Amino acid sequence: MDLASLFSWHGRISRELDAVVDFWLQHSHDEEYGGFFTCLGQDGKVYDDLKYVWLQGRQVWMYSRLYRKVPRFRRPELLQAARAGGEFLLAHARVAPPSQKCAFVLTRDGRPVKIQRTIFSECFYVLGLDELGRATGEPRYQREALAMMEAIVHWVREDPSELGRPLLAGASPHDSMAVPMMLLNLVDQLSEGDAEAASRFSELGGWSAQRILMHVQRDGAAVLENVSEEGEELPGCLGRQQNPGHAIEAGWFLLCYAQRQQDSDLVAQAVEKFMKEPFRLGWDPEHGGLFAFQDVDGLCPTQLEWKMKLWWPHTEAMIAFLMGFAETRDQELLERFVQVAKYAFAKFSDPQAGEWFGYLSQEGKVALTIKGGPFKGCFHVPRALYICEEILESLKRETQLTSQG
């Protein structure tokens, strides 16, 4: 496949990004209380006004990043909405200051409903506020993001007791790949253009990358979602679990880190172990699309949705394969990008009402008509489209310069 064929995706991706952002602009803003509705039906109608903190942070990040990075999105209403979301988070997300712990879900007016014993609400609080600070030029948002980041690192590496998760006698301590992945992503966010932050979080970045690499098991043939704290395979369903989309997402996180470190060996590991192999194992040969979960021994996974096709593994694969191709010029990665993009645009995209469906049956039929909920918001789809557009534009410029030279 040549670059000209690849560039034909540029316009399609840009138009899709415009349509997706318009969907959220039209339907998700809470003009009364601030923040965003994410429980949206196919046509954008709000079916539940609960507000999920991690999705609030993700939408603040998405709006702020588009405003800061993409000229056509440098629109006052986008930044105004991002600011309203950020202020909603500052006012309501933390449930019992001075504790840094955030709620998982809030009422429409910001009262806490539920707390999760994880770090992910807090992580997306950091992501959103840091990017909002960059877009607005107001350092108070980034100061709050850094304070929360310190708390997250403390919980992960020193004392998790504030998370409220007791250490029970029968529980096997384990390392979930989601945690170092998220930390590596936050290091990337906080370090951009900031030498002080890059130095401050340099050791954490290296630690996170190494923890992710521990999940490569079975002599390099599998990426397991959970391993022991020493990097050994765990017994039972927990230890056998594979999540192809997560492995591929980890691949492009590692690739970004490897590029910053100029580490060619890590580039190769990111591509071979976290992109190519999980895709080979995770792609449904009969119906197409990536399985949500797999068992490394080929047993039936216990997750009820294991053979469904979910939106986010496909958006992550689009990013990973295009980014990997841009770095390596490996034609296989280019072919995989096109394969995934064709499936995603054909199956998930809703050209009539806008945005993407999130949940398909194994056969690729829409299983849930909702466009958003507790887990799907304004993030994975527009992030993938934005990053892919950016990579394609960079490849185009590079090609033009080469032809002129």
KOLKOLPA-838949 format. One line per 2 residues: number of its first residue (from 1); for each residue x, y, z of C-alpha. Coordinates in pm, whole numbers, m for minus. Each point is the difference from the previous one (the first is absolute). Layout:
! residues N
NUM) X Y Z ~ ...
***
This chain:
! residues 405
1) 0 0 0 ~ 140 342 m92
3) m15 330 183 ~ m244 149 m249
5) m255 m263 99 ~ 68 73 366
7) m50 372 m50 ~ m348 m64 m135
9) m94 m63 364 ~ 96 351 102
11) m312 180 m115 ~ m228 m276 123
13) 154 6 347 ~ m15 381 18
15) m368 6 m97 ~ m76 m271 254
17) 181 195 273 ~ m208 309 m80
19) m323 m201 19 ~ 95 m171 327
21) 95 326 171 ~ m321 163 m124
23) m200 m281 160 ~ 146 72 342
25) m24 376 m45 ~ m368 m29 m82
27) m111 m253 259 ~ 231 m33 299
29) 35 343 160 ~ m175 72 328
31) m53 374 m17 ~ m155 13 347
33) 250 m184 219 ~ 306 m26 m223
35) 173 m314 m109 ~ m129 m251 m251
37) m274 m254 m47 ~ 144 m325 m133
39) m301 m232 18 ~ m127 79 m348
41) m226 m202 m228 ~ 51 m54 m369
43) m144 342 m85 ~ 182 175 287
45) m294 11 240 ~ 104 m17 367
47) m131 m319 159 ~ 175 43 339
49) 147 318 147 ~ 262 m164 225
51) 350 131 m62 ~ 299 m233 m1
53) 315 173 118 ~ 241 m182 m228
55) m214 89 m303 ~ m18 364 114
57) 380 11 10 ~ 27 m171 m337
59) m233 250 m168 ~ 182 296 157
61) 324 m147 m142 ~ m150 m63 m344
63) m147 349 m40 ~ 313 168 136
65) 234 m203 m218 ~ m200 66 m316
67) m17 371 84 ~ 377 15 59
69) 121 m221 m282 ~ m243 15 m293
71) m55 343 m160 ~ m358 m63 m115
73) m100 m88 358 ~ 140 318 150
75) m355 113 70 ~ m108 191 312
77) m295 m229 72 ~ 232 m303 18
79) 230 161 254 ~ m294 141 194
81) m150 m348 29 ~ 336 m148 104
83) 34 265 267 ~ m353 m70 129
85) 92 m367 21 ~ 323 77 182
87) m175 224 252 ~ m260 m272 60
89) 282 m243 79 ~ 173 246 233
91) m324 69 184 ~ m133 m354 35
93) 232 m285 m97 ~ 191 m34 326
95) m237 m150 253 ~ 164 95 329
97) 279 257 m27 ~ 277 11 109
99) m4 m360 m125 ~ 80 m14 m369
101) m241 m291 m59 ~ m258 68 m270
103) m348 m136 m45 ~ m66 m235 m288
105) m347 138 m68 ~ m182 319 104
107) m354 125 m21 ~ m72 262 m262
109) 64 277 255 ~ 319 m160 129
111) m90 m206 307 ~ 200 m324 34
113) m181 m325 m75 ~ 275 m261 m14
115) 373 m33 61 ~ 216 m263 m169
117) 303 m146 173 ~ 220 75 m299
119) 204 292 m132 ~ m172 62 m332
121) m237 284 90 ~ 301 178 143
123) 216 m76 m304 ~ m245 160 m241
125) m42 290 240 ~ 374 57 m47
127) m14 m46 m377 ~ m287 242 m50
129) 119 275 233 ~ 357 m3 m129
131) m116 39 m359 ~ m253 266 101
133) 282 195 163 ~ 200 m18 m321
135) m296 111 m213 ~ m102 291 226
137) 344 105 117 ~ m128 m10 359
139) 254 m181 222 ~ m248 m69 281
141) m139 m294 m196 ~ 343 m154 m46
143) 90 55 366 ~ m306 m200 99
145) 89 m269 m254 ~ 351 m32 143
147) m130 m24 356 ~ m232 m281 m101
149) 280 m172 m191 ~ 211 m9 315
151) m288 m167 186 ~ m45 m260 m274
153) 369 m91 2 ~ m10 m29 378
155) m297 m238 m15 ~ 157 m216 m271
157) 355 m21 127 ~ m11 65 374
159) m333 m29 182 ~ m330 m101 m164
161) m202 16 324 ~ m181 324 m96
163) m152 m182 m297 ~ m205 m196 253
165) 101 m345 m122 ~ 83 m229 295
167) 263 m271 m48 ~ m195 m320 52
169) 163 m328 98 ~ m110 m192 m308
171) 75 271 m255 ~ 311 m36 m215
173) 176 333 m46 ~ 34 61 m370
175) 102 260 m252 ~ m273 113 m240
177) 141 138 m324 ~ m252 286 9
179) 186 170 287 ~ 349 43 m153
181) m164 73 m336 ~ m193 288 151
183) 304 132 183 ~ 209 m9 m318
185) m274 191 m181 ~ m5 262 275
187) 378 36 m8 ~ m28 67 m374
189) m272 260 61 ~ 173 185 284
191) 344 m2 m164 ~ m100 154 m333
193) 201 317 m50 ~ 84 14 372
195) 360 m86 81 ~ m58 24 376
197) m292 m245 m8 ~ 188 m229 m239
199) 289 m19 246 ~ m235 m37 297
201) m180 m297 m154 ~ 288 m159 m191
203) 49 m284 248 ~ m375 m64 12
205) m10 m28 m378 ~ 273 m262 0
207) m163 m190 285 ~ m338 1 m179
209) 150 m123 m327 ~ 176 m286 175
211) m318 m98 186 ~ m186 m16 m331
213) 272 m218 m152 ~ m42 m248 288
215) m335 m94 m153 ~ 169 m160 m301
217) m18 m368 96 ~ 19 m350 m150
219) 346 64 m150 ~ m125 315 m169
221) m306 m161 m156 ~ m268 171 212
223) m76 324 180 ~ m190 m88 317
225) m220 259 167 ~ 102 m101 354
227) 326 m136 138 ~ 149 m33 347
229) 180 296 152 ~ 324 m178 m91
231) m107 m39 m363 ~ m96 m367 13
233) m309 m160 m153 ~ m294 m39 239
235) m220 m311 34 ~ m365 m14 m102
237) m217 219 m219 ~ 161 320 126
239) 341 m112 m116 ~ m115 m132 m337
241) m189 316 m98 ~ 96 180 m320
243) m146 327 m120 ~ 114 59 m361
245) m110 364 m8 ~ 180 82 321
247) 320 m164 m117 ~ m11 197 m325
249) m67 325 187 ~ 297 m77 224
251) 198 m43 m321 ~ m47 356 m117
253) 57 135 351 ~ 332 m187 5
255) 79 118 m352 ~ m45 365 102
257) 227 m58 298 ~ 259 m183 m211
259) 4 287 m251 ~ 71 251 278
261) 273 m223 138 ~ 139 m77 m347
263) m10 m367 94 ~ m13 m211 m316
265) m22 m328 193 ~ m311 120 181
267) m149 114 m332 ~ 41 m354 m130
269) m156 m150 315 ~ m293 239 m15
271) m70 m91 m362 ~ 60 m373 7
273) m126 m100 344 ~ m272 256 68
275) m137 71 m348 ~ 55 m282 m246
277) m33 m301 231 ~ m313 113 194
279) m165 90 m330 ~ 84 m337 m152
281) m148 m179 301 ~ m289 240 57
283) m147 51 m349 ~ m312 m205 m67
285) 81 m199 m318 ~ m366 m75 m67
287) m181 330 52 ~ 282 254 26
289) 62 236 288 ~ 193 m40 323
291) m131 m218 281 ~ m50 181 331
293) 163 m271 211 ~ 184 m326 m57
295) 144 m283 206 ~ 365 m72 m74
297) m63 m376 18 ~ m299 18 m233
299) m254 m66 274 ~ m331 186 7
301) 53 340 164 ~ m223 80 298
303) m86 355 m115 ~ m351 m6 m144
305) 98 245 m274 ~ 318 m184 m96
307) m89 m55 m366 ~ m169 336 m56
309) 169 264 m212 ~ 45 321 199
311) 83 340 m144 ~ 312 85 193
313) 233 m292 m93 ~ m53 94 m364
315) 75 369 53 ~ 314 m94 192
317) 107 m235 m279 ~ m46 277 m258
319) 235 224 200 ~ 252 m274 69
321) 37 m129 m354 ~ 17 342 m162
323) 246 127 260 ~ 204 m317 m36
325) 9 35 m377 ~ 108 364 23
327) 289 m105 224 ~ 113 m318 m177
329) m148 7 m355 ~ m97 m363 56
331) m257 m78 m270 ~ m174 m257 218
333) m94 276 244 ~ m142 208 m283
335) m212 m294 m116 ~ m124 m56 354
337) m98 365 36 ~ m211 m16 m314
339) m153 m332 105 ~ m109 138 337
341) m110 338 m134 ~ m220 m161 m266
343) m167 m219 263 ~ m46 287 247
345) m147 245 m251 ~ m232 m266 m141
347) m123 m140 330 ~ 24 266 275
349) m51 331 m179 ~ m353 143 m16
351) m7 245 m293 ~ m366 86 61
353) 3 106 366 ~ 374 49 52
355) 261 m157 230 ~ 64 m374 23
357) m188 m286 152 ~ 207 m165 270
359) m124 m355 31 ~ m40 m255 m279
361) m78 m370 1 ~ 268 m241 m114
363) m156 14 m348 ~ 40 379 m8
365) m364 95 57 ~ m83 293 230
367) m79 m149 342 ~ m54 326 193
369) m122 309 m181 ~ 131 242 265
371) 278 239 m99 ~ 125 53 353
373) m32 m133 352 ~ 209 m69 313
375) 296 m115 m211 ~ m35 163 m342
377) 28 376 m28 ~ 169 265 m210
379) 343 m158 m7 ~ 107 m317 m179
381) m164 76 m334 ~ 99 367 m33
383) 345 m68 147 ~ 68 m266 m261
385) m128 214 m285 ~ 201 301 118
387) 323 m197 41 ~ m42 m181 m332
389) m70 330 m176 ~ 314 148 156
391) 215 m298 m106 ~ m136 6 m355
393) 67 371 m31 ~ 357 m54 121
395) 53 m281 m252 ~ m139 220 m277
397) 237 283 84 ~ 292 m241 14
399) m94 m146 m339 ~ m31 345 m157
401) 340 109 133 ~ 159 m319 m131
403) m150 52 m345 ~ 115 362 m7
405) 350 m97 105
***
